[in-house]
Amino acid sequence: MPSETLTAEPFLSGLFFGECPRWHEGRLWYSDFFDHAVFSVSPQGERRTEVAFEGEPAGLGWLPDGRLLINSRLDRRIVRREPDGSLVRHGDLTPWATWHANDMVVASNGQAYAGNFGFDLDGIYDGTVDASVVGPASLVRVDPDGSSSEAAADIAFPNGTVITEDGRTLIIAESAAAKLTAFDRAEHGTLGNRREWAALGSAAPDGICLCEDGTIWVSNAYAAECVRVAPGGEVLQRVVTSMNCYACMLGDDDRRMLYMITAPVSHASVARAERKGAIEKVRTDVPGAGLP
């Protein structure tokens, strides 16, 4: 059966480089690396600044008590927003994170699973770093008490990550391996039974979000598209976006609106120069599920 093709419509413009969208308390939250802030936006497009950030914020999630966690790219740590609005150190990704911190998912018990690039991607783009440095990276788990450990190793650029509704399966995008990888997640948070969940051909899976029927929306950092795939990798739907698609999230009250973060390129020196990033959207049939 051929896949269905949809076309995204504009929603919000003026971003530098948005990432890690989350649906929380009736609003779409997202980080903008080079605006140095976490924002939220209503379904009607009303935007507000949630956190002004000295560095570059990335992955977002919430502890069971409602405190916000932010994966801090440059210092490779997770920070926590306290009830008074202050930001404090929550846990470190070092020594396992070998380059900038990236996406993150926070389980219902407050355990955070944080990825990192693993190598200097911008340096490779610039030609200042040899591509031979590209290697596997680790997924780091930070528990609610701030203690950290290596959750999984040898992941080819650990990126967007989801946890199923029952909390028993974690699925992560391996951007440099063109696939989604699944792990069984034990009650105490350890990961095992690693396996390929979906092969994605020539795509570079970036942000992902889970659907109620067990399929997954995958943003393709190499193309102007977001695709919904079944286990194994069959593409069921494709959304055409105006620019390369770097992240996605199902939102609105019925969790059927797919929000997609787009930009012309991800190269930092280009993305931070002009506000050319955007959020686009399209109405879908299958609601979101699980975390984030």
Phi, psi and omega in degrees: 000127179292148180287154177275139179248127178244162178239128180287153175244156181296146175231306183216134179243179174086018176273152167282288175213100180280156179201165168054054179292146179220143174263119187210124176052045173078012181221155174269117177262148176201157173263148169237107185312307193263000167266354176054051182198159169253131182241162166227154181220139179282165176301339179272357177095010179277116186257145174218153176277125179266320181216123168275131192235130183290330181258229179233108182283148178228244185304144182234151175188171184232139172288163179304332180273004175096356179287138184279136171251140180230127174279118186265114191300306194284325180261004171054054176214165174257133176249158185234135176268123181277166181303332179275003178094351181287152177254129180232157177292130180254316180188158183258148173264348177281151006273003188284326179284121184256000170204196188307139172295157187219234185285171184196147170233141179247121180289167183297338178268005177093000176284127181258135176246112190243133178262174174208163184297318183089341181201165183278088182297316180295324177297324176292317177301319183285342185084008180271348179232134180287138182297347179293346179284347181297125181206179182289160180229176183248150168264129185250134176258129175242119182279166183302334178277002178093353178287144184234155180204162177281119181276323180200146181244174174057047176254132183278086181066076179296123187234231183306141186219140177230156173236132183293164186305323181277357178077005189263351180227133174245131180237132185231145175277126172259094189299325183271003179238004176054046179203163169255138182239135182250150174227145165286138179246119181284165183302326180270004170102353179287154183249141179206182179052054180295138181201156176286128179266321179203134171268135190241021175064238183262007182286159173245091183294127181248248177289148180223158172214148189266143177256159182300331181272007178090358174277170184224133170278133184233121174278139183253107183292347179265357186207164179274069182199156171227130186237146174260122185241150174267164173307132184104331174114000178299130179275118182266324179217151176228131175252126177272124179252171184278339181218177177305143185253124186248345181196159182208156178200136175273131184215200190072172187301326181265002180057032180248358177269120180268116176262133183232130179266128187230160177196160179296317180210167177257353182303125189301316184295332178276314185295324182280352184279326183216151179276077181252358178283163184205170167240131178242166184211160174204145178278132180240173183263332186258122183288161178285161181206168175067204182235148004281000000 
